[in-house]
């Protein structure tokens, strides 16, 4: 098969990293894959691009795009890339790429390729307002030939919300576990970030922005620190628009001396492995790859029960889940693991066993390959 991956920008974030690893796996199976990025990425921790990858150089802040949803110049560049590559499958990764993928299906000539939408989150969180709902239900989704959702929960919501008729399947997030090996030891990493080996470290991993809620992470970390006799540190792995606000909040909460802003890091495995508990406090999730990565590295996850989180974290066995938006419950759950290192370690080991046989890119890649063949009518 010839597969064109449509991705937002070449940045090292969940959807982009997964697509990168999936594309590598598909190439290993002798499929031809090209990735087209809508926008350039000028920030830190960029994602490696391949020789035939295309950055379409759209402007994500364009007034025209925000007003109409589609920028004609960007659409024209995407159409030229599509014609040059001549794919069998175009896979859109996330809602922003979906609208452009759907726009590409309109045209005079008969379409020979199929559009597959990789759904990574709850549609009700992102598609708000009657006009936008109507646009996606009546114009965008009817152009889709297949849907792959990263969690069973979000798949059911997609089916109901869009009144979906196209073939659809649940395929969990996959992680290249072979590449997730720490390059540095725990002591070296702790020393770099001025954190005692005896301390217990809570880790946030993701974009420092509104969806991932670094503010909530810091408030919960402060509650855990105040409730424990242990030395508790909080590491934030990532970057984003709320960085300076997060620094100020750490100071306001009186925990700035125990908070470390690690920033974007190419060697995520070494940083994560030097921590003890992965804390997730997002308002919404599909199936977060970071929870899978943390589990593979032996960290239990403490999180809100949102989206497909319960599908990759087994409550009471590989981590702890609490009701959405209940910061005190999240702090209490984290505190229970801080106070019981033996329970924390047992959950971390159970988490490693749980994810390694279910979420590897090898297992997940085969399901994508099979579904794409199904969408093409079995012609591969």
C-alpha positions in Angstrom: 0.0 0.0 0.0 0.9 3.6 -0.5 0.0 5.5 2.7 0.0 9.3 3.1 0.0 10.4 6.8 -1.4 13.9 7.4 -0.1 15.3 10.6 -0.3 18.7 12.3 3.4 19.7 12.6 6.8 18.0 13.1 6.9 18.2 16.9 7.6 15.6 19.5 4.1 15.2 20.8 1.8 12.2 21.3 0.0 12.0 17.9 3.0 13.0 15.9 5.4 10.5 17.7 2.9 7.7 17.3 2.5 8.4 13.5 6.3 8.5 13.2 6.7 5.1 14.8 3.7 3.6 12.9 5.1 4.9 9.6 8.5 3.3 10.4 6.7 0.0 11.1 4.7 0.1 7.9 7.9 0.8 5.9 9.4 -2.3 7.5 6.5 -4.2 6.0 7.4 -2.9 2.5 4.6 -0.3 2.4 5.4 3.1 0.9 4.7 5.9 3.4 4.9 9.7 3.2 4.2 12.2 5.9 2.8 15.6 5.1 2.8 18.2 7.9 0.3 21.0 7.8 2.4 23.5 9.6 6.1 24.1 10.4 7.4 23.7 14.0 9.6 26.4 15.3 9.8 25.3 18.9 12.1 23.0 20.8 12.3 19.2 20.5 11.4 18.9 16.9 10.5 15.5 15.3 12.8 14.0 12.8 11.6 14.3 9.2 12.3 11.7 6.5 13.7 12.5 3.0 10.3 12.4 1.3 8.3 14.1 4.0 6.6 17.4 3.2 6.0 20.4 5.4 3.2 22.3 3.7 4.1 25.6 5.5 0.6 26.5 6.5 0.0 29.3 9.0 -2.0 27.9 11.9 -2.6 31.4 13.2 -4.0 32.7 9.9 -7.2 34.8 10.3 -8.6 33.2 7.2 -8.1 29.6 8.6 -9.7 30.5 11.9 -12.6 32.2 10.1 -13.4 29.5 7.5 -11.6 26.4 8.9 -9.7 25.9 5.7 -6.9 28.0 4.1 -7.1 27.7 0.3 -3.3 28.1 -0.1 -2.6 25.3 2.3 -5.3 23.1 0.7 -3.7 23.7 -2.7 -0.2 22.6 -1.4 -1.8 19.5 0.2 -3.5 18.7 -3.1 -0.3 18.9 -5.0 1.5 16.6 -2.5 -1.4 14.2 -2.8 -1.2 14.1 -6.6 2.5 13.7 -6.6 2.5 10.7 -4.1 -0.7 9.1 -5.4 -1.6 7.2 -2.2 -4.0 4.4 -1.6 -4.8 5.5 1.9 -4.7 9.0 3.4 -4.7 8.8 7.2 -5.6 12.0 9.1 -4.3 12.2 12.7 -6.5 14.3 14.8 -9.4 16.6 14.1 -7.4 19.5 12.6 -6.0 17.2 9.9 -9.4 15.6 9.4 -11.0 18.7 7.9 -8.2 19.1 5.4 -8.4 15.4 4.5 -12.1 15.7 3.9 -11.6 18.9 1.8 -9.1 16.9 -0.4 -11.9 14.4 -1.3 -13.8 17.1 -3.2 -12.8 17.4 -6.9 -13.8 16.7 -10.4 -12.0 13.5 -11.0 -12.9 10.1 -9.6 -11.1 9.5 -6.2 -9.0 6.4 -6.1 -7.7 6.7 -2.6 -9.5 6.2 0.8 -9.7 8.5 3.7 -9.0 7.0 7.2 -9.5 9.2 10.3 -7.4 8.4 13.4 -9.5 9.7 16.3 -7.4 10.5 19.3 -9.9 12.2 21.6 -13.5 12.8 22.5 -15.4 14.7 19.7 -17.7 16.4 22.2 -14.6 18.1 23.8 -13.4 19.6 20.5 -16.4 20.0 18.3 -18.5 22.6 20.0 -21.3 24.8 18.8 -24.2 23.9 16.5 -22.6 25.3 13.4 -19.4 23.3 13.9 -21.3 20.2 14.9 -23.4 20.4 11.7 -20.3 21.0 9.6 -18.6 17.9 10.8 -21.7 15.7 10.8 -23.0 16.7 7.4 -19.9 17.6 5.4 -16.7 16.3 7.0 -17.5 12.8 8.4 -19.5 11.6 5.4 -16.3 11.9 3.3 -14.5 9.5 5.7 -14.0 5.8 4.5 -12.9 4.4 7.9 -12.3 5.5 11.5 -9.7 4.1 13.9 -10.1 5.3 17.5 -7.5 5.0 20.2 -10.0 3.8 22.8 -13.2 1.9 23.0 -14.8 4.7 25.0 -14.0 7.4 22.4 -15.0 5.1 19.5 -18.5 4.7 21.0 -18.7 8.4 21.3 -17.6 9.0 17.7 -20.1 6.5 16.4 -22.9 8.2 18.3 -21.9 11.8 17.9 -21.3 11.6 14.1 -24.0 8.9 13.5 -21.1 7.1 11.8 -21.7 4.7 8.9 -18.2 4.1 7.8 -16.3 1.1 9.0 -14.7 1.7 12.4 -12.4 -0.1 14.8 -10.7 0.4 18.2 -6.9 0.1 18.0 -5.1 1.3 21.1 -2.2 3.7 21.1 1.1 1.9 20.3 4.5 2.7 21.6 7.9 1.7 20.2 8.9 -0.1 23.4 12.3 -1.2 22.0 13.3 2.4 21.7 12.1 3.3 25.1 15.3 2.4 27.0 16.9 4.8 29.4 20.4 6.0 28.3 21.3 7.4 31.7 21.0 6.1 35.2 18.6 7.3 37.8 21.4 8.8 39.9 22.8 10.8 37.0 19.4 12.3 36.0 18.5 13.1 39.6 21.8 14.9 40.1 21.3 16.9 36.9 18.0 18.2 38.2 19.2 18.7 41.8 16.9 16.1 43.3 17.9 13.8 46.1 17.9 10.1 45.4 15.8 9.6 48.5 13.0 12.0 47.3 9.8 10.8 45.7 9.2 12.4 42.3 5.9 13.1 40.7 6.1 13.6 37.0 4.0 15.6 34.5 4.6 14.8 30.8 3.0 16.8 28.0 2.3 20.2 26.7 2.3 23.0 29.2 -1.1 24.2 28.0 -4.8 24.3 28.9 -5.7 20.7 28.0 -3.0 19.0 30.0 -3.5 21.3 33.0 -0.1 21.9 34.5 -1.8 24.3 37.0 -3.7 21.3 38.4 -0.6 19.2 38.5 1.2 21.8 40.6 -1.7 22.2 43.0 -2.0 18.5 43.5 1.7 18.2 44.0 1.5 20.8 46.7 -1.2 18.9 48.5 0.7 15.7 48.3 3.9 17.4 49.6 2.0 19.0 52.5 0.4 15.7 53.4 3.5 13.6 53.5 6.6 13.3 55.7 8.6 12.2 52.6 10.6 14.6 50.5 8.3 15.1 47.4 9.5 16.7 44.2 7.5 17.6 41.1 9.0 17.4 37.6 7.3 18.9 34.5 8.5 17.2 31.3 7.5 19.3 28.3 7.1 22.9 27.1 4.2 25.1 26.1 2.4 28.4 26.4 1.8 28.1 30.2 5.4 27.7 31.2 5.8 31.1 32.8 2.4 30.9 34.5 3.4 27.5 35.9 6.7 28.9 37.3 4.7 31.7 39.0 2.2 29.2 40.4 4.9 27.0 41.8 6.2 30.0 43.6 2.8 31.1 44.8 2.2 27.6 46.2 5.4 27.7 48.1 6.9 24.6 46.3 9.2 26.3 43.8 12.3 24.8 45.5 11.0 21.3 44.8 9.7 21.9 41.3 11.8 21.2 38.2 10.9 22.3 34.7 12.7 19.7 32.7 11.6 21.0 29.3 11.4 19.0 26.1 13.7 16.1 26.1 14.8 13.7 23.4 15.6 11.0 26.0 12.2 10.8 27.7 12.9 7.3 29.0 15.8 8.4 31.2 13.8 11.3 32.7 10.7 9.2 33.3 12.7 6.3 34.8 14.2 8.6 37.3 10.7 9.4 38.6 8.4 7.4 40.9 4.7 8.3 40.0 3.2 9.5 36.8 0.4 12.0 37.5 -2.2 12.8 34.9 -4.7 15.5 35.4 -6.1 16.3 31.9 -9.6 17.4 31.3 -9.9 14.9 28.4 -7.8 12.0 27.0 -8.1 9.4 24.3 -5.6 6.8 25.3 -2.5 8.7 26.4 0.8 7.3 25.1 2.6 8.8 28.1 0.7 6.5 30.5 1.8 3.5 28.4 5.4 4.8 28.4 5.4 5.4 32.1 4.1 1.9 32.7 6.8 0.3 30.5 9.3 2.1 32.6 7.8 0.8 35.9 5.8 3.9 37.0 2.2 3.6 38.2 -0.2 6.3 36.9 -2.5 8.3 39.1 -5.1 10.0 36.9 -8.7 11.1 36.4 -11.1 8.6 34.9 -11.6 10.4 31.6 -11.8 9.1 28.0 -9.9 5.9 27.6 -7.7 6.3 30.6 -9.3 3.2 32.2 -8.3 1.1 29.2 -4.6 1.6 29.8 -4.6 2.0 33.6 -6.1 -0.8 35.6 -7.4 0.8 38.8 -5.9 -0.7 41.9 -3.5 -2.9 40.0 -1.4 -0.7 37.7 -2.4 2.7 39.0 -5.2 4.6 40.6 -8.1 6.4 38.9 -10.4 9.0 40.5 -13.4 11.0 39.4 -12.8 13.7 36.8 -11.9 17.2 38.1 -11.7 16.1 41.8 -8.3 17.5 42.7 -8.5 16.4 46.3 -9.2 12.8 45.3 -6.3 12.9 42.9 -4.0 14.2 45.6 -5.2 11.6 48.1 -4.6 8.8 45.6 -1.1 10.1 44.9 -0.4 10.5 48.6 -1.4 6.9 49.2 1.4 5.7 46.9 3.9 8.2 48.3 3.2 6.8 51.8 3.5 3.2 50.6 6.6 2.8 48.4 6.1 -1.0 48.4 2.6 -0.6 46.9 3.9 2.0 44.4 6.6 -0.4 43.2 4.3 -3.4 43.0 1.9 -1.3 40.9 4.8 -0.1 38.7 5.9 -3.7 38.0 2.3 -4.8 37.3 2.0 -1.9 34.9 5.1 -3.0 33.0 3.7 -6.5 32.6 0.3 -5.2 31.6 1.4 -2.8 28.7 4.3 -4.7 27.2 2.1 -7.4 25.6 -0.7 -5.1 24.5 0.6 -1.7 23.4 3.8 -2.4 21.4 4.0 -0.8 17.9 4.3 -4.3 16.5 0.9 -5.4 17.8 -0.8 -2.2 17.0 0.8 -1.8 13.5 -0.6 -5.1 12.4 -4.1 -3.9 13.3 -3.6 -0.7 11.2 -2.3 -2.7 8.3 -5.3 -5.0 8.4 -7.9 -2.2 8.7 -6.4 -0.3 5.8 -6.6 -3.4 3.7 -10.2 -3.8 4.7 -11.0 -0.2 3.8 -9.4 -0.8 0.4 -11.6 -3.8 -0.1 -8.9 -6.3 0.7 -6.6 -5.0 -2.1 -3.1 -4.4 -0.5 
